């Protein structure tokens, strides 16, 4: 059974990883290392359990959402 302290630490690591996936061009391996996971497979499993997507698909979805939002902003400014 995980203690609250350990769960909080894991959550912090995964939130930082999610931020890096959305905002950086670091490789997933670099992010794995940056947030303190020793093994890529452990990181991927924990990330997928928390967010419902692998780190790779989370990043792709983030890029897709960012692109859609910038398209909306561009289209709105065209109509003003």
C-alpha positions as CSV (number, residue, x, y, z in Angstrom):
1,X,0.0,0.0,0.0
2,X,1.4,3.4,-1.0
3,X,1.6,6.1,1.6
4,X,0.1,9.5,0.9
5,X,3.6,11.0,0.8
6,X,4.7,8.5,-1.9
7,X,1.5,9.0,-3.9
8,X,2.0,12.8,-3.8
9,X,5.6,12.4,-5.0
10,X,4.5,10.2,-7.9
11,X,1.8,12.7,-8.8
12,X,4.3,15.6,-8.8
13,X,6.6,13.7,-11.1
14,X,3.8,12.8,-13.5
15,X,2.5,16.4,-13.5
16,X,6.0,17.7,-14.3
17,X,6.3,15.1,-17.1
18,X,3.0,16.1,-18.5
19,X,4.1,19.8,-18.5
20,X,7.4,18.9,-20.2
21,X,5.5,16.8,-22.8
22,X,3.3,19.8,-23.6
23,X,5.9,22.5,-23.5
24,X,9.3,21.1,-24.4
25,X,11.0,19.3,-27.2
26,X,12.8,17.0,-24.9
27,X,12.7,13.3,-25.9
28,X,10.5,11.0,-23.8
29,X,13.7,9.4,-22.5
30,X,15.0,12.8,-21.4
31,X,11.7,13.5,-19.6
32,X,11.8,10.1,-18.0
33,X,15.2,10.9,-16.6
34,X,14.3,14.5,-15.7
35,X,11.4,13.4,-13.5
36,X,13.3,10.7,-11.7
37,X,12.3,7.5,-13.3
38,X,15.1,5.0,-13.8
39,X,13.3,2.9,-16.4
40,X,11.3,4.1,-19.4
41,X,8.8,1.2,-19.0
42,X,8.0,2.1,-15.4
43,X,7.5,5.8,-16.4
44,X,5.3,4.9,-19.4
45,X,3.2,2.5,-17.3
46,X,2.7,5.1,-14.5
47,X,2.0,7.9,-16.9
48,X,-0.6,5.8,-18.8
49,X,-2.3,4.8,-15.6
50,X,-2.5,8.4,-14.5
51,X,-3.5,10.1,-17.8
52,X,-5.0,7.3,-19.8
53,X,-2.6,7.8,-22.7
54,X,1.0,6.9,-23.3
55,X,3.5,9.8,-23.1
56,X,3.8,9.7,-26.9
57,X,0.1,10.0,-27.5
58,X,-0.3,12.6,-24.8
59,X,2.3,14.8,-26.5
60,X,0.6,14.2,-29.9
61,X,-2.8,15.1,-28.5
62,X,-1.3,18.3,-26.8
63,X,0.2,19.3,-30.2
64,X,-3.0,18.7,-31.9
65,X,-5.0,20.7,-29.3
66,X,-2.5,23.6,-29.5
67,X,-2.7,23.6,-33.3
68,X,-6.5,23.7,-33.2
69,X,-6.4,26.6,-30.7
70,X,-4.0,28.6,-32.8
71,X,-6.2,28.0,-35.8
72,X,-9.2,29.4,-33.9
73,X,-7.2,32.4,-32.7
74,X,-6.0,33.2,-36.3
75,X,-9.6,32.8,-37.6
76,X,-11.0,35.1,-35.0
77,X,-8.5,37.8,-35.7
78,X,-9.3,37.6,-39.4
79,X,-12.9,38.5,-38.6
80,X,-12.2,41.6,-36.5
